[in-house]
Amino acid sequence: MTLTNHDLVELTAWRRLLHQQPEISNEEEDTAAAVVAFLRDSGPDTVLTGIGGHGVALVYDGAAPGPTVLFRCELDALPIEELSEVAHASLVPGKSHMCGHDGHMAIVAGLGRRFGRQRPARGRVVLMFQPAEETGDGAAAVVTDPRYQEIAPDFAFSLHNLPGVPLGEVRLKAGTVNCASRGMRVRLTGKTAHSSMPETGTSPRLAVAELITAFPGLGSETFADDGFRMVTVTHATMGEAVFGIAPGYAEVWACLRTRQDDAMASLCQAAEQLVATTAAASGLDHAVSYHEIFVASVNAEDAVEHLRQALDEEGISHSEEALPMRASEDFGLFGRSASSAMFFLGAGTTHPSLHNPDYDFPDDLIPIGARVFARVADNLLG
């Protein structure tokens, strides 16, 4: 790895600048421009902007033919108010980098510095700064963008920081590492009435109560089982915020989660049947829609072996502990057309959890992540 101390100082400062100016999913225009500006001096051979929305792909070509190796990070922040005392806290009300995507960008930008000075011997390195990971839209938009075929990788790698794991240790395994999930939005429509005569209307109140209670019961198995299913009610609303009207409309939102993609279809079917039966019992019309759809992230064995080799050569401790995770990740879509794997880099055992309002990415992880990715690239491309 050819990053200097000066590089690390600049990468850290840049990461903190990104932290101060967060942009949420599908709004990352300025963040994407900051990526292009920061890596302009590294002289990428190809720069693709606006891929899959605000995505940026930078390509560094080797001298000889060989595989294409993609390293992916995320551009987007979260709609969370930051509650921390760090000097580089978010300057944008209600938005913050509470998942560490600013740090992931700094790690991949470190690769840009490295390959700007020393190209791979063969093949090419693609640095993918992906939009909209938090909503599940980004990877799907990137891989279906016609220009993605210009950079279609043979291998794709990514990482995510992971609080609760000792700082700098890695968690890695083949197979499923992140669950499939999707948001289910249920609309229930009846008829409003005067609150003194609720019997003249058709209220969704009993249906809402039943769905809130019954949805979690669709879960099955323990998380250790491939048949694991989980339904979490995340939001419910009914009627208007007034006292004079008995409600005629309601919504219930739930997150459906499975370890494997195949199990998601049957879980959706069971949830939709529950909604239909419950709505009919109260004389309600109903509609169901799905949002923030994530497929399971499944690590390919050969890609995992490349990561294991790199970790061993860099002297970084790793294990399969704590995997797979219940949380979802849209990186799994890159594995539909490439051999792909993601590893998880410990952020510290007492570090605030992801999406906590006082989270901040540990800057000490920047050189560690960059070293691992650079070693992978060197082993594959020379």
C-alpha positions as CSV (number, residue, x, y, z in Angstrom):
1,M,0.0,0.0,0.0
2,T,1.5,3.3,-1.0
3,L,-0.6,5.8,1.1
4,T,1.5,8.2,2.9
5,N,0.9,9.9,6.3
6,H,0.0,13.0,4.3
7,D,-2.6,11.0,2.4
8,L,-4.2,9.7,5.6
9,V,-4.3,13.2,7.0
10,E,-6.1,14.4,3.8
11,L,-8.4,11.4,3.7
12,T,-9.4,12.0,7.3
13,A,-10.0,15.7,6.7
14,W,-12.1,14.9,3.6
15,R,-14.1,12.3,5.5
16,R,-14.9,14.8,8.2
17,L,-15.9,17.4,5.5
18,L,-18.3,14.8,4.0
19,H,-19.7,14.2,7.5
20,Q,-20.5,17.9,7.9
21,Q,-22.4,18.0,4.6
22,P,-24.5,14.8,4.4
23,E,-27.0,14.1,1.7
24,I,-29.7,11.4,2.0
25,S,-30.6,8.8,-0.6
26,N,-31.2,10.0,-4.1
27,E,-30.0,13.5,-3.2
28,E,-26.2,12.9,-3.3
29,E,-25.4,15.4,-6.1
30,D,-22.9,17.5,-4.1
31,T,-21.3,14.4,-2.5
32,A,-20.8,12.8,-6.0
33,A,-19.2,16.1,-7.2
34,A,-16.9,16.1,-4.1
35,V,-15.7,12.5,-5.0
36,V,-14.9,13.5,-8.6
37,A,-13.0,16.7,-7.4
38,F,-11.1,14.8,-4.7
39,L,-9.8,12.1,-7.0
40,R,-9.3,14.2,-10.1
41,D,-5.6,14.5,-9.5
42,S,-5.3,10.7,-9.4
43,G,-6.0,10.6,-13.1
44,P,-8.6,7.9,-13.6
45,D,-8.7,6.6,-17.1
46,T,-12.5,6.7,-17.2
47,V,-15.0,8.6,-15.0
48,L,-18.7,7.8,-15.2
49,T,-21.0,10.2,-13.4
50,G,-24.8,10.0,-12.8
51,I,-24.8,6.2,-13.0
52,G,-27.9,4.8,-11.3
53,G,-28.8,8.3,-10.1
54,H,-25.9,10.2,-8.6
55,G,-23.4,7.3,-8.7
56,V,-19.8,7.8,-9.7
57,A,-17.5,5.1,-11.1
58,L,-13.7,5.7,-11.6
59,V,-11.6,3.3,-13.6
60,Y,-7.9,2.7,-13.4
61,D,-6.6,0.5,-16.3
62,G,-3.8,-2.0,-16.2
63,A,-1.3,-2.4,-19.0
64,A,-2.3,-6.0,-19.9
65,P,-5.7,-7.7,-20.2
66,G,-7.2,-9.1,-17.1
67,P,-10.2,-9.2,-14.8
68,T,-12.2,-6.2,-13.7
69,V,-12.3,-5.8,-10.0
70,L,-14.8,-3.4,-8.4
71,F,-14.7,-1.9,-5.0
72,R,-17.9,-0.3,-3.8
73,C,-18.8,2.2,-1.2
74,E,-22.0,4.3,-0.5
75,L,-22.7,8.0,-1.0
76,D,-25.8,8.5,1.1
77,A,-26.4,9.6,4.7
78,L,-29.5,9.2,6.8
79,P,-32.5,11.4,7.9
80,I,-31.3,11.4,11.5
81,E,-30.6,14.5,13.6
82,E,-27.0,14.2,14.8
83,L,-26.6,14.4,18.6
84,S,-22.8,14.5,19.2
85,E,-20.2,16.9,20.3
86,V,-17.6,16.2,17.6
87,A,-16.1,19.3,15.9
88,H,-17.1,18.0,12.5
89,A,-20.8,17.3,13.3
90,S,-23.4,17.6,10.6
91,L,-24.3,21.1,9.5
92,V,-27.5,20.0,7.9
93,P,-30.5,19.8,10.2
94,G,-32.1,16.4,10.3
95,K,-29.5,14.7,8.2
96,S,-26.3,12.9,9.2
97,H,-23.8,10.2,8.4
98,M,-24.9,7.8,11.1
99,C,-23.9,4.7,9.2
100,G,-20.3,5.5,8.3
101,H,-20.7,5.9,4.6
102,D,-18.4,8.9,4.8
103,G,-15.7,6.6,6.2
104,H,-16.4,4.0,3.5
105,M,-15.9,6.7,0.9
106,A,-12.6,7.7,2.4
107,I,-11.4,4.1,2.3
108,V,-12.3,3.7,-1.4
109,A,-10.9,7.2,-2.2
110,G,-7.6,5.9,-0.6
111,L,-7.5,3.3,-3.3
112,G,-7.9,6.0,-5.9
113,R,-4.8,7.7,-4.5
114,R,-2.9,4.4,-4.6
115,F,-3.9,3.4,-8.2
116,G,-3.4,6.9,-9.4
117,R,0.3,6.5,-8.6
118,Q,0.7,2.8,-9.5
119,R,-1.8,1.2,-12.0
120,P,-2.5,-2.5,-11.7
121,A,-0.3,-4.7,-13.9
122,R,-3.3,-6.1,-15.7
123,G,-7.1,-5.8,-15.9
124,R,-8.7,-2.8,-14.3
125,V,-9.8,-1.4,-10.9
126,V,-13.3,0.2,-10.7
127,L,-14.1,2.4,-7.7
128,M,-17.9,2.5,-7.4
129,F,-19.4,5.3,-5.2
130,Q,-23.0,4.0,-5.1
131,P,-26.1,6.2,-4.3
132,A,-29.1,5.3,-2.3
133,E,-28.0,2.3,-0.3
134,E,-30.2,3.1,2.6
135,T,-33.4,2.8,0.6
136,G,-32.4,-0.2,-1.4
137,D,-32.8,1.7,-4.6
138,G,-29.1,2.4,-5.4
139,A,-27.6,-0.9,-6.4
140,A,-30.6,-1.8,-8.5
141,A,-30.4,1.5,-10.3
142,V,-26.6,1.1,-10.9
143,V,-26.6,-2.5,-12.2
144,T,-29.5,-1.8,-14.6
145,D,-28.0,1.5,-15.9
146,P,-26.8,0.7,-19.5
147,R,-23.4,2.2,-18.8
148,Y,-22.8,-0.4,-16.1
149,Q,-21.9,-2.9,-18.9
150,E,-18.9,-0.7,-19.6
151,I,-17.5,-1.5,-16.2
152,A,-19.2,-4.9,-15.5
153,P,-16.9,-6.5,-12.9
154,D,-15.6,-10.1,-12.6
155,F,-15.2,-9.5,-8.9
156,A,-17.0,-7.0,-6.6
157,F,-15.9,-6.2,-3.0
158,S,-17.3,-4.0,-0.3
159,L,-17.1,-3.5,3.4
160,H,-19.1,-2.1,6.3
161,N,-18.0,-0.9,9.6
162,L,-19.5,-2.8,12.5
163,P,-19.8,-1.5,16.1
164,G,-19.7,-4.1,18.8
165,V,-16.7,-5.8,17.2
166,P,-13.2,-4.9,18.4
167,L,-11.6,-2.0,16.5
168,G,-9.9,-3.2,13.4
169,E,-11.0,-6.9,13.6
170,V,-12.9,-8.4,10.7
171,R,-16.0,-10.5,10.4
172,L,-16.2,-12.6,7.2
173,K,-17.9,-15.7,5.9
174,A,-19.1,-17.3,2.8
175,G,-22.9,-17.6,2.1
176,T,-25.6,-15.2,3.4
177,V,-24.3,-12.3,5.4
178,N,-27.3,-9.9,5.2
179,C,-31.0,-10.7,5.2
180,A,-33.5,-10.0,2.5
181,S,-36.0,-7.4,3.5
182,R,-38.8,-5.2,2.2
183,G,-41.2,-2.6,3.5
184,M,-44.9,-3.5,3.3
185,R,-47.4,-0.6,3.2
186,V,-51.0,-1.6,3.9
187,R,-53.8,0.9,3.1
188,L,-57.2,0.3,4.7
189,T,-60.2,2.2,3.4
190,G,-63.7,2.4,4.9
191,K,-66.0,5.4,5.5
192,T,-65.8,8.3,7.9
193,A,-68.6,9.2,10.3
194,H,-69.4,11.7,13.0
195,S,-67.8,10.6,16.2
196,S,-71.1,10.7,17.9
197,M,-72.5,8.1,15.5
198,P,-69.5,5.9,14.6
199,E,-71.9,3.1,13.6
200,T,-72.8,5.0,10.5
201,G,-69.3,4.7,9.1
202,T,-66.8,1.9,8.5
203,S,-63.9,2.2,10.8
204,P,-60.5,0.5,10.3
205,R,-59.7,0.6,14.0
206,L,-60.2,-3.1,14.7
207,A,-58.3,-4.1,11.6
208,V,-55.4,-1.9,12.6
209,A,-55.3,-3.4,16.1
210,E,-55.4,-6.9,14.7
211,L,-52.7,-6.4,12.1
212,I,-50.4,-4.7,14.7
213,T,-50.8,-7.8,16.9
214,A,-50.9,-10.5,14.2
215,F,-48.0,-9.4,11.9
216,P,-45.2,-10.4,14.3
217,G,-46.8,-13.9,14.6
218,L,-46.0,-14.5,10.9
219,G,-42.3,-14.9,12.0
220,S,-40.9,-18.4,12.3
221,E,-37.8,-20.3,13.2
222,T,-34.8,-18.9,15.0
223,F,-32.3,-16.7,13.3
224,A,-29.9,-19.6,13.0
225,D,-32.2,-21.4,10.7
226,D,-32.4,-20.8,6.9
227,G,-36.2,-20.7,7.3
228,F,-36.0,-17.6,9.5
229,R,-38.9,-15.1,8.9
230,M,-39.5,-11.9,10.8
231,V,-42.2,-9.2,10.6
232,T,-41.7,-5.9,12.5
233,V,-44.5,-3.3,12.6
234,T,-42.8,0.1,12.1
235,H,-45.6,2.6,11.7
236,A,-49.4,3.0,11.9
237,T,-51.7,5.9,11.4
238,M,-55.5,6.2,11.4
239,G,-58.0,9.0,10.6
240,E,-57.5,12.7,11.2
241,A,-56.1,14.3,14.3
242,V,-59.5,15.6,15.4
243,F,-62.2,14.6,17.9
244,G,-65.2,15.0,15.8
245,I,-64.6,12.4,13.0
246,A,-64.6,8.6,13.4
247,P,-61.8,7.4,11.0
248,G,-62.4,5.9,7.6
249,Y,-58.8,5.4,6.5
250,A,-55.7,3.9,8.1
251,E,-52.2,2.6,7.2
252,V,-50.0,0.0,8.8
253,W,-46.4,-0.4,7.7
254,A,-44.3,-3.4,8.4
255,C,-40.8,-4.7,7.6
256,L,-40.6,-8.3,6.3
257,R,-37.3,-10.1,6.7
258,T,-35.9,-13.5,5.7
259,R,-32.5,-15.1,5.6
260,Q,-33.0,-16.3,2.0
261,D,-34.6,-14.7,-1.0
262,D,-36.7,-17.8,-1.7
263,A,-38.4,-17.5,1.7
264,M,-39.5,-13.9,1.0
265,A,-42.1,-14.8,-1.5
266,S,-43.9,-17.1,0.9
267,L,-43.7,-14.5,3.7
268,C,-45.3,-11.9,1.4
269,Q,-48.0,-14.3,0.4
270,A,-48.8,-15.0,4.1
271,A,-48.8,-11.3,5.0
272,E,-51.1,-10.4,2.1
273,Q,-53.5,-13.1,3.0
274,L,-53.6,-11.8,6.6
275,V,-54.3,-8.3,5.3
276,A,-57.1,-9.5,3.0
277,T,-58.8,-11.6,5.7
278,T,-58.6,-8.9,8.3
279,A,-59.8,-6.1,6.0
280,A,-62.8,-8.2,4.8
281,A,-63.8,-8.9,8.4
282,S,-64.2,-5.2,8.9
283,G,-65.8,-4.4,5.6
284,L,-62.8,-2.5,4.4
285,D,-61.1,-2.1,1.0
286,H,-57.4,-2.7,1.1
287,A,-54.2,-2.2,-1.0
288,V,-50.6,-3.4,-0.4
289,S,-47.4,-2.0,-1.9
290,Y,-43.8,-2.8,-1.3
291,H,-40.9,-0.4,-0.8
292,E,-37.1,-0.4,0.0
293,I,-36.6,-3.9,-1.4
294,F,-33.4,-5.6,-0.5
295,V,-32.3,-9.0,-1.7
296,A,-30.1,-11.2,0.6
297,S,-26.4,-10.4,0.4
298,V,-24.6,-13.7,-0.3
299,N,-20.8,-13.9,-0.3
300,A,-19.3,-16.1,-3.0
301,E,-16.7,-18.6,-1.7
302,D,-14.0,-17.6,-4.2
303,A,-14.4,-13.9,-3.4
304,V,-14.3,-14.7,0.3
305,E,-11.0,-16.6,-0.2
306,H,-9.4,-13.6,-1.8
307,L,-10.5,-11.5,1.2
308,R,-9.2,-14.1,3.7
309,Q,-5.9,-14.2,1.9
310,A,-5.6,-10.4,2.0
311,L,-6.5,-10.3,5.7
312,D,-3.9,-13.0,6.5
313,E,-1.2,-11.2,4.5
314,E,-2.0,-7.9,6.2
315,G,-2.0,-9.6,9.7
316,I,-5.6,-8.6,10.4
317,S,-7.6,-10.9,12.8
318,H,-10.8,-12.3,11.3
319,S,-13.6,-14.8,12.2
320,E,-17.1,-15.7,11.2
321,E,-18.6,-14.6,14.5
322,A,-21.8,-12.5,14.5
323,L,-22.6,-13.4,10.9
324,P,-25.0,-13.4,9.2
325,M,-26.7,-10.2,10.3
326,R,-30.4,-9.5,10.5
327,A,-29.8,-6.1,8.8
328,S,-30.1,-5.7,5.0
329,E,-27.6,-4.4,2.4
330,D,-28.2,-3.8,-1.3
331,F,-24.7,-4.9,-2.2
332,G,-26.1,-8.4,-2.8
333,L,-27.3,-7.3,-6.3
334,F,-23.7,-6.9,-7.5
335,G,-23.3,-10.6,-6.8
336,R,-26.0,-11.4,-9.4
337,S,-23.4,-10.9,-12.2
338,A,-20.0,-11.0,-10.4
339,S,-18.2,-13.0,-7.8
340,S,-18.8,-10.7,-4.8
341,A,-18.1,-10.5,-1.1
342,M,-18.5,-8.0,1.7
343,F,-16.6,-8.0,5.0
344,F,-17.3,-6.2,8.2
345,L,-14.7,-4.1,9.9
346,G,-14.9,-3.7,13.7
347,A,-15.6,-0.2,14.9
348,G,-15.0,-1.0,18.6
349,T,-16.9,-3.0,21.3
350,T,-18.3,0.1,23.0
351,H,-18.8,2.3,19.9
352,P,-22.3,3.7,19.4
353,S,-24.4,1.5,17.1
354,L,-25.1,2.2,13.5
355,H,-28.0,4.7,13.1
356,N,-27.6,6.0,16.6
357,P,-27.6,9.8,16.8
358,D,-24.2,9.9,18.4
359,Y,-22.4,7.6,16.0
360,D,-19.3,8.7,14.2
361,F,-17.0,6.7,11.9
362,P,-13.6,5.8,13.5
363,D,-10.9,7.4,11.4
364,D,-8.5,4.7,12.4
365,L,-10.3,2.3,10.1
366,I,-9.4,4.2,6.9
367,P,-5.9,2.8,6.5
368,I,-7.0,-0.7,7.5
369,G,-9.8,-0.9,5.0
370,A,-7.7,0.6,2.2
371,R,-4.9,-1.9,3.0
372,V,-7.2,-4.9,2.7
373,F,-8.8,-3.7,-0.6
374,A,-5.4,-2.8,-2.1
375,R,-4.0,-6.3,-1.2
376,V,-7.0,-7.9,-2.9
377,A,-6.4,-5.9,-6.0
378,D,-2.7,-6.7,-6.0
379,N,-3.3,-10.4,-5.6
380,L,-5.8,-10.4,-8.4
381,L,-4.2,-7.9,-10.8
382,G,-0.6,-7.8,-9.9
